[in-house]
C-alpha cells in the first residue's frame, strides 16, 4: 500500500515558506524502526530541502502517572536519541512538569516549522491550533484505521475487514534517508536522559510513587528484541495451545513495549 493511505491532513494550512525544519511530534510510536509517521516526515523534509527535527515528550503528570510508567519511557530515551541522530535528524526530549511557567514546547517548535507531522491514534491529545500544515500518520496499526471504514465494537466484525487488507499492509517500511542533516545544538528545553540518572529523575517528578519500576521489563528496544527472540525460539511452538495459561509462559511478554511503542 502507498504511504499516503496512512496520512490524514489535520488543518488544511499551507507549508510555512520560511520554515527552518519539518517537525515530527512523537506521541505514540516511540521508535525509529517501522515508523510510517517518521517516514512521511522525512519525505516532506526531503521535498522541502529541510532538516528533520523530532520532539518526544513525557507530558505533564496526570492521575495515572507513576514511577513504573515514567521509568519505562525514560529507559528507552537514550537508545532512541542515538537512533534519530544516526539518521541525521535532530532530537528533543521534553519532560513536562505541569508548572504554569513551563514553556509550550510544541507551539514553540511548530512556530518555526515548515510542517508538523504526528502519530495518528484515537487516544492521543487533540492537536493544538498552529498556523502551519499538520499531518497525522497511522503507524500504530498494521492495517490503518481509516481502511476499516467505521467504528467496530467486536473482534468478530472487524477481523474479516482486517484480513481483506492485511497482505498489502504487511510490507516493512524502510528507514528514511535524509538529504539534510540536523546541524544545530538542542534547544534549552531539551532534557538529556542518561541511564544512570533515570531513578533520580523519576524520584523528582511530581507523580504517584507507590508503584515501583518493573524488575522484569525495561523500556529499552534492545531488551524488547531479546523477548522477541526468546518467544520465536522457545515459545512460539506452544503459543496456540497454551496462550491462555499464564503459568505456562507461552506468550511473548512484549505487551509493555507494544503499549509504549
WOCOR-V145017 format. One record per backbone hydrogen bond with DSSP energy under -1.0 kcal/mol. NH is the residue of the N-H (numbers start at 1). CO is the residue of the C=O. E is the energy in kcal/mol with one decimal. If there is no record, write none. Layout:
# WOCOR-V145017
nh,co,e
NH,CO,E
NH,CO,E
This chain:
# WOCOR-V145017
nh,co,e
5,2,-1.1
6,3,-2.0
7,4,-1.2
8,136,-2.8
10,134,-2.7
16,114,-1.8
19,16,-1.6
20,112,-2.9
22,51,-2.1
23,115,-2.6
24,53,-2.9
25,117,-3.2
26,55,-3.1
30,28,-1.5
31,29,-2.5
39,35,-2.0
40,36,-2.5
41,37,-2.4
42,38,-2.4
43,39,-2.1
44,40,-2.4
45,41,-2.4
46,42,-2.5
47,43,-2.5
48,44,-2.3
50,45,-2.8
53,22,-2.7
54,90,-2.3
55,24,-2.9
56,92,-2.9
58,94,-2.2
65,62,-1.3
67,208,-1.3
70,66,-2.4
71,67,-2.6
72,68,-2.0
73,69,-2.2
74,70,-2.7
75,71,-2.3
77,74,-1.0
80,76,-2.1
81,77,-3.0
82,78,-1.8
83,79,-2.1
84,80,-2.8
85,81,-2.2
86,82,-2.1
87,83,-1.4
89,84,-2.1
90,52,-3.0
92,54,-2.8
94,56,-2.5
96,58,-2.4
102,99,-1.8
105,103,-1.5
108,104,-2.2
109,105,-2.6
110,106,-2.9
111,107,-1.5
112,109,-1.4
113,110,-1.2
114,21,-3.2
116,133,-2.6
117,23,-2.9
118,135,-2.3
120,137,-2.3
124,121,-1.6
132,130,-1.6
133,14,-1.4
135,116,-2.3
136,8,-2.8
137,118,-2.3
138,6,-2.2
147,144,-1.4
148,145,-1.6
158,154,-1.6
159,155,-2.2
162,158,-2.1
163,159,-2.5
164,160,-1.7
166,162,-1.4
169,166,-1.5
182,88,-2.7
190,187,-1.9
191,93,-3.7
197,194,-1.7
198,195,-1.1
201,197,-2.3
202,198,-2.7
203,199,-2.0
204,200,-1.4
205,202,-1.1
207,205,-2.2
208,65,-2.0
224,220,-1.7
225,221,-2.3
226,222,-1.1
227,223,-1.8
228,224,-2.2
229,225,-2.4
230,226,-2.3
231,227,-2.3
232,228,-2.4
233,229,-2.3
234,230,-2.9
235,231,-1.5
236,231,-2.6
238,235,-2.0
242,238,-2.4
243,239,-1.8
245,242,-2.1
248,245,-1.8
249,246,-1.6
258,254,-2.6
259,255,-2.3
260,256,-1.3
261,257,-1.1
